[in-house]
């Protein structure tokens, strides 16, 4: 199976799992707001990483599917809250009006809260022997030392002088953490060894750092139509970005170096790492 076919297969599995979520007990208004952002498209990269890592370790992707759906819910929650007027104040996401524009700020906040908590409910229902371990990995990545730490630095240090160490911390928290966790969780569910899990952790970190640097570059030189959102906001709002620290050319080189390190980390998996190796390469070429 070639890389594109495998990508589409994983993405379809994730999409079907998300569509099938019953969200039992949620009032219709809340369910509508949750599904609006959760099912609005996107690459499903985090869910794909979960399934691919599980299979790379020799496991069954079905065992990882609840965790793939959960990490996409966590990601959707973060985008809803990130778009709010109190945060980035974005009105467009993936070419569609953002959640708070459609449903109002109060319901958007509740929809984000609901997606986050429902993600952990879904993972907790797994009977896999390493489910708790994998759930803990997701919790740390989404929590106070992971994504929330990065987002806090992002909003509180806005407008300050660009600093490489600070920007690295922001990128590690707000992006790399939630790309590393699905890899590690997937490996755990696939029965990976401690050595393999550590290799997956390195892969996820470098992939995430490259992903965010490319994101920073796209905000400067990307096509808004392909991105599905406005560009130039980072500079306008005084965001701390990698290009602001080192310039465009150096930033491109740093992204390439991170991808090189990410692929090197996969050596322990041999030929089984072919899909994730190709996915890492594609990160440098993405346009959205």
C-alpha positions as CSV (number, residue, x, y, z in Angstrom):
1,X,0.0,0.0,0.0
2,X,1.5,3.4,-1.0
3,X,1.8,6.3,1.4
4,X,-1.2,8.3,0.0
5,X,-3.5,5.2,0.1
6,X,-2.4,4.4,3.6
7,X,-3.0,8.0,4.7
8,X,-6.5,8.0,3.2
9,X,-7.2,4.7,4.9
10,X,-6.2,5.9,8.3
11,X,-8.0,9.2,7.8
12,X,-11.2,7.5,6.8
13,X,-11.0,5.3,10.0
14,X,-10.6,8.4,12.1
15,X,-13.4,10.2,10.4
16,X,-15.8,7.2,10.8
17,X,-14.9,7.0,14.5
18,X,-15.7,10.7,15.0
19,X,-18.9,10.5,13.0
20,X,-20.1,7.5,15.2
21,X,-19.5,9.3,18.5
22,X,-23.0,9.3,20.2
23,X,-22.2,12.2,22.6
24,X,-25.0,10.7,24.7
25,X,-26.8,13.1,27.0
26,X,-25.6,16.2,25.4
27,X,-28.3,18.8,24.7
28,X,-28.9,19.3,21.0
29,X,-27.4,22.8,21.0
30,X,-24.2,21.5,22.6
31,X,-23.9,18.5,20.4
32,X,-24.4,20.7,17.3
33,X,-21.6,23.0,18.4
34,X,-19.3,20.1,19.2
35,X,-19.9,18.4,15.9
36,X,-19.5,21.6,13.9
37,X,-15.9,22.0,14.8
38,X,-15.1,18.3,15.2
39,X,-16.4,17.3,11.8
40,X,-15.3,20.4,9.9
41,X,-12.5,18.6,8.0
42,X,-8.8,19.0,8.7
43,X,-5.8,16.7,8.1
44,X,-6.6,14.3,11.1
45,X,-2.8,14.2,11.6
46,X,-3.0,13.4,15.3
47,X,-5.4,10.6,14.8
48,X,-3.4,9.2,11.9
49,X,-0.2,9.3,14.0
50,X,-2.0,7.2,16.7
51,X,-3.1,4.5,14.3
52,X,0.2,4.4,12.3
53,X,2.3,4.2,15.5
54,X,0.2,1.4,16.9
55,X,0.6,-0.6,13.6
56,X,4.3,0.2,13.4
57,X,4.8,-1.4,16.8
58,X,3.0,-4.5,15.6
59,X,-0.4,-3.8,17.1
60,X,-3.9,-3.6,15.7
61,X,-5.1,-0.1,14.7
62,X,-8.6,-0.9,16.1
63,X,-7.2,-0.9,19.6
64,X,-5.9,2.6,19.1
65,X,-9.0,4.0,17.4
66,X,-10.7,5.4,20.6
67,X,-7.4,7.2,21.3
68,X,-7.2,8.5,17.7
69,X,-10.7,9.9,18.0
70,X,-9.9,11.3,21.5
71,X,-6.8,13.2,20.4
72,X,-8.8,14.8,17.5
73,X,-11.4,15.9,20.0
74,X,-8.7,17.4,22.2
75,X,-7.3,19.2,19.1
76,X,-10.8,20.5,18.1
77,X,-11.3,21.8,21.6
78,X,-8.0,23.7,21.5
79,X,-8.9,25.3,18.2
80,X,-12.3,26.4,19.4
81,X,-10.8,28.1,22.4
82,X,-7.8,29.5,20.4
83,X,-10.2,31.2,18.0
84,X,-12.1,33.0,20.8
85,X,-12.0,36.8,21.0
86,X,-10.1,36.6,24.2
87,X,-7.4,34.5,22.5
88,X,-6.6,34.9,18.8
89,X,-9.9,36.4,17.8
90,X,-10.2,34.5,14.5
91,X,-13.4,34.4,12.5
92,X,-12.3,31.8,9.9
93,X,-11.1,28.3,10.4
94,X,-10.7,25.8,7.6
95,X,-12.6,28.1,5.3
96,X,-15.6,28.3,7.6
97,X,-16.8,30.7,10.3
98,X,-15.3,29.8,13.6
99,X,-17.4,28.2,16.3
100,X,-18.1,31.3,18.4
101,X,-19.1,33.2,15.2
102,X,-21.8,30.6,14.5
103,X,-22.9,29.6,18.1
104,X,-21.8,32.6,20.2
105,X,-19.0,32.7,22.7
106,X,-20.7,31.0,25.6
107,X,-21.7,27.9,23.6
108,X,-18.3,27.8,21.9
109,X,-16.6,27.7,25.3
110,X,-18.9,24.9,26.5
111,X,-18.4,23.0,23.2
112,X,-14.6,23.1,23.8
113,X,-15.0,22.0,27.4
114,X,-17.3,19.2,26.3
115,X,-14.9,17.9,23.6
116,X,-12.0,17.9,26.0
117,X,-13.8,16.0,28.8
118,X,-15.6,13.6,26.3
119,X,-12.2,12.7,24.9
120,X,-11.1,11.3,28.3
121,X,-14.4,9.5,28.7
122,X,-13.9,7.8,25.3
123,X,-10.3,6.7,26.2
124,X,-11.4,5.5,29.7
125,X,-13.8,3.1,28.1
126,X,-11.0,1.1,26.5
127,X,-10.2,-2.3,28.0
128,X,-6.7,-2.4,26.6
129,X,-4.1,-3.4,29.3
130,X,-2.1,-0.3,28.5
131,X,-5.1,2.1,28.2
132,X,-4.4,4.0,31.4
133,X,-0.8,4.5,30.4
134,X,-1.8,5.8,27.0
135,X,-4.5,8.0,28.5
136,X,-1.9,9.5,30.9
137,X,0.3,10.4,28.0
138,X,-2.6,12.3,26.3
139,X,-3.4,14.0,29.6
140,X,0.1,15.3,30.2
141,X,0.4,16.5,26.6
142,X,-2.9,18.5,26.8
143,X,-2.3,19.7,30.4
144,X,-0.4,22.2,32.4
145,X,3.1,21.1,31.4
146,X,2.1,20.6,27.7
147,X,-0.3,22.4,25.4
148,X,-1.6,24.7,28.1
149,X,1.9,25.7,29.1
150,X,2.7,26.6,25.5
151,X,-0.5,28.5,25.0
152,X,0.0,30.4,28.2
153,X,3.5,31.5,27.1
154,X,2.1,32.3,23.7
155,X,-0.5,34.8,25.0
156,X,1.4,36.3,27.9
157,X,4.7,36.9,26.1
158,X,3.0,38.4,23.0
159,X,4.8,41.6,22.0
160,X,8.0,40.9,23.8
161,X,11.4,40.6,22.1
162,X,11.8,37.3,20.2
163,X,13.9,34.8,22.1
164,X,14.9,31.4,20.7
165,X,14.6,29.6,24.1
166,X,11.2,31.1,24.8
167,X,9.9,30.4,21.3
168,X,11.2,26.8,21.5
169,X,9.3,26.3,24.8
170,X,6.1,27.8,23.2
171,X,6.4,25.5,20.2
172,X,7.2,22.4,22.3
173,X,4.1,23.0,24.4
174,X,1.4,24.3,22.0
175,X,2.3,22.0,19.1
176,X,4.9,19.3,19.6
177,X,3.3,17.9,22.8
178,X,0.1,17.0,21.1
179,X,1.9,15.5,18.1
180,X,4.2,13.5,20.4
181,X,1.5,12.1,22.6
182,X,-0.5,10.2,19.9
183,X,2.7,8.6,18.6
184,X,3.7,7.5,22.1
185,X,0.1,6.4,23.0
186,X,-0.1,4.4,19.7
187,X,3.2,2.7,20.4
188,X,2.1,1.8,23.9
189,X,-1.2,0.3,22.6
190,X,0.8,-1.6,19.9
191,X,3.0,-3.3,22.5
192,X,6.2,-1.3,21.9
193,X,9.3,-1.7,24.0
194,X,10.7,1.1,26.2
195,X,13.4,1.7,23.6
196,X,10.8,2.0,20.8
197,X,8.6,4.4,22.9
198,X,11.6,6.6,23.6
199,X,12.4,6.7,19.8
200,X,8.7,7.6,19.1
201,X,8.9,10.4,21.6
202,X,11.9,11.8,19.8
203,X,10.2,11.5,16.5
204,X,7.1,13.2,17.7
205,X,9.1,16.1,19.3
206,X,11.0,16.8,16.1
207,X,8.0,16.4,13.9
208,X,6.0,18.8,16.0
209,X,8.8,21.4,16.1
210,X,9.1,21.3,12.3
211,X,5.3,21.4,11.9
212,X,5.1,24.6,14.0
213,X,8.0,26.3,12.2
214,X,6.3,25.5,8.8
215,X,3.1,27.0,10.3
216,X,4.9,30.2,11.2
217,X,6.3,30.4,7.7
218,X,2.9,29.8,6.2
219,X,1.5,32.7,8.2
220,X,4.0,34.9,6.4
221,X,4.0,33.5,2.9
222,X,1.1,31.1,2.7
223,X,-2.0,31.3,0.5
224,X,-5.1,32.2,2.6
225,X,-7.4,30.3,0.3
226,X,-5.3,27.1,0.8
227,X,-4.9,27.7,4.5
228,X,-8.6,28.4,5.1
229,X,-7.7,31.3,7.4
230,X,-6.2,34.7,7.3
231,X,-2.5,35.2,7.2
232,X,-0.1,37.9,8.7
233,X,-1.8,37.7,12.1
234,X,1.4,36.6,13.9
235,X,3.3,39.7,13.0
236,X,0.2,41.9,13.5
237,X,-0.3,40.6,17.0
238,X,3.4,40.5,18.0
239,X,3.4,36.7,18.3
240,X,6.7,35.0,19.1
241,X,7.6,32.9,16.1
242,X,10.7,31.1,14.8
243,X,11.1,33.3,11.7
244,X,10.9,36.3,13.9
245,X,13.9,35.0,15.8
246,X,16.1,33.7,13.0
247,X,14.7,34.9,9.7
248,X,13.0,33.0,6.9
249,X,15.9,31.1,5.4
250,X,17.2,29.9,8.8
251,X,13.7,28.9,9.8
252,X,13.4,26.7,6.7
253,X,16.7,25.1,7.4
254,X,15.7,24.4,11.1
255,X,12.5,22.8,10.0
256,X,14.4,20.5,7.6
257,X,16.9,19.7,10.4
258,X,14.0,18.7,12.7
259,X,12.6,16.4,10.1
260,X,16.0,14.8,9.6
261,X,16.2,14.1,13.3
262,X,12.6,12.8,13.3
263,X,13.4,10.3,10.6
264,X,16.6,9.2,12.3
265,X,14.6,8.4,15.4
266,X,12.6,5.9,13.5
267,X,15.6,3.8,12.6
268,X,14.8,1.3,15.4
269,X,11.6,0.3,13.5
270,X,13.3,-0.5,10.3
271,X,11.1,-0.9,7.2
272,X,8.0,-0.6,9.4
273,X,8.7,3.1,9.7
274,X,8.2,3.8,6.0
275,X,4.8,5.5,6.4
276,X,5.8,7.8,9.2
277,X,9.1,8.6,7.4
278,X,7.1,9.7,4.3
279,X,4.7,11.6,6.5
280,X,7.6,13.5,8.1
281,X,9.0,14.5,4.7
282,X,5.5,15.7,3.6
283,X,5.5,18.1,6.5
284,X,8.0,20.4,4.8
285,X,5.9,20.6,1.7
286,X,2.5,21.3,3.2
287,X,0.5,24.3,2.1
288,X,-2.2,24.2,4.9
